[in-house]
Amino acid sequence: MNIQLPFRRDERPHGGQIFLVGAGPGDPDLLTVRALRLMQEAEVVVYDALVSDAVMELVCDTAEKIYVGKKSGNHALPQEDINDLLISLARQGKNVLRLKGGDPFIFGRGGEEVEALAAHGVPFQVIPGISAANGIACYAGIPLTHRQHAQSVLFATGHLCNGKLDLDWVALTRPHQTVVIYMGLGALPAICEKLMEHGLPPAHPIAVVQHGTTTEQRIVSSTLDTIAGLVTASALQTPSLILLGSVVPLHETLGWFAPETASAAG
Ligand SMILES: C[S@@+](CC[C@H](N)C(=O)[O-])C[C@H]1O[C@@H](n2cnc3c(N)ncnc32)[C@H](O)[C@@H]1O
C-alpha cells in the first residue's frame, strides 16, 4: 500500500491547516485509516468529550492535546471560541487535528467550524467518521434498513431547545422507516408521548443504546409505552442513542457484540 503521510513537512501550505476528523462512536477499531494516520502525525489535537479514551490513546505522544469538550448545558468552551482557537492555531503555522466523536457532519457542528475556517481563508480537510447510528446499528444487531421492515432512515435530534421539543412529528411517525434520535435521553418520556399522540401505537418497538460500540455498551429495548420507565430503572447514561421501528426487535437474534468480553483497547 502506498502510504501518503498527511502532514508531509515539505508540502505544507503557507500557515497551518485544520483536519476535521470523525473519531467514530468509541471503539478505536472503527477509526478510518486516514484518521489514524493523522492522529499519528498531529502536532496539535483539539478534541471533544465524545472522543473515547481508547481513541485518544492512539494520538502520538508528542502532540499537544487541547480539550474543548462540551457536555449538554456545560460548555467547556463556547463554539465561537473553538472556531477562534482553530483559526489562531492555523495562523501560527500549526497543522491541527480537530477530532470529533462520530462523524463531524452529523450533529457535530462541523459545518459551522469549517464555515468559520473558510471565512478566514484557513485551509481545511474534512474526514468522515462512523456515526453513532451506523456503529450502534451494526454492534447492536439493528439493521437501519431491511426489505421487510424499513425502506428509509431518519436521523433527528432530541435536544431540547429552550426547554421545548420542536420536531417534525409527522415525518417521525411515517410507516416503514427507522428513526434514530441523537441527544434524546433527557427528553425520552416527552418524545414517546409525542410520538404516540401523533399516531404511533404504544407497542411500537424502541431501543435506547448507551455507550454503543464500547465495553460499556448497554441496550434497553421495549415499546413506546414502557421504555421511559425501563431506561430510568436501568440508569442509562449519556451518550445514548434512541432507535425506533420494527427493525429494533431483530437485535434479539442479530446482536453479536459482547461488551463484557470486548477489549477496551479494541
Ligand atoms: C453532539 S451528538 C454527536 C454525534 C456524532 N457527531 C455522531 O456522528 O455520532 C452527541 C450524541 O450522539 C450520540 N452518540 C454519540 N456516540 C454515541 C455512543 N457511543 N453511544 C450512544 N450514543 C452516542 C448520543 O445521542 C449523543 O448524545
The ligand as a MOL file (V3000), in Angstrom:
LIG
                    3D

  0  0  0     0  0            999 V3000
M  V30 BEGIN CTAB
M  V30 COUNTS 27 29 0 0 0
M  V30 BEGIN ATOM
M  V30 1 C -23.4200 16.0260 19.6220 0
M  V30 2 S -24.0410 14.4890 19.0500 0 CHG=1
M  V30 3 C -22.6490 13.9630 18.1150 0
M  V30 4 C -22.9710 12.9050 17.1150 0
M  V30 5 C -21.7590 12.4420 16.3540 0
M  V30 6 N -21.2290 13.5110 15.5230 0
M  V30 7 C -22.0240 11.2050 15.5180 0
M  V30 8 O -21.9630 11.2760 14.2810 0
M  V30 9 O -22.2800 10.1700 16.1050 0 CHG=-1
M  V30 10 C -23.9360 13.5220 20.5140 0
M  V30 11 C -24.9530 12.4100 20.5560 0
M  V30 12 O -24.5470 11.3450 19.7040 0
M  V30 13 C -24.9920 10.1270 20.2400 0
M  V30 14 N -23.8150 9.2670 20.4610 0
M  V30 15 C -22.5520 9.5190 20.0960 0
M  V30 16 N -21.7450 8.4850 20.3990 0
M  V30 17 C -22.5250 7.5590 20.9850 0
M  V30 18 C -22.2880 6.2710 21.5360 0
M  V30 19 N -21.0630 5.7120 21.5390 0
M  V30 20 N -23.3320 5.5920 22.0760 0
M  V30 21 C -24.5700 6.1290 22.0840 0
M  V30 22 N -24.8550 7.3380 21.5630 0
M  V30 23 C -23.8460 8.0500 21.0260 0
M  V30 24 C -25.7270 10.4290 21.5330 0
M  V30 25 O -27.1010 10.5730 21.2290 0
M  V30 26 C -25.1090 11.7530 21.9040 0
M  V30 27 O -25.9620 12.4950 22.7590 0
M  V30 END ATOM
M  V30 BEGIN BOND
M  V30 1 1 1 2
M  V30 2 1 2 3
M  V30 3 1 2 10
M  V30 4 1 3 4
M  V30 5 1 4 5
M  V30 6 1 5 6
M  V30 7 1 5 7
M  V30 8 2 7 8
M  V30 9 1 7 9
M  V30 10 1 10 11
M  V30 11 1 11 12
M  V30 12 1 11 26
M  V30 13 1 12 13
M  V30 14 1 13 14
M  V30 15 1 13 24
M  V30 16 1 14 15
M  V30 17 1 14 23
M  V30 18 2 15 16
M  V30 19 1 16 17
M  V30 20 1 17 18
M  V30 21 2 17 23
M  V30 22 1 18 19
M  V30 23 2 18 20
M  V30 24 1 20 21
M  V30 25 2 21 22
M  V30 26 1 22 23
M  V30 27 1 24 25
M  V30 28 1 24 26
M  V30 29 1 26 27
M  V30 END BOND
M  V30 END CTAB
M  END
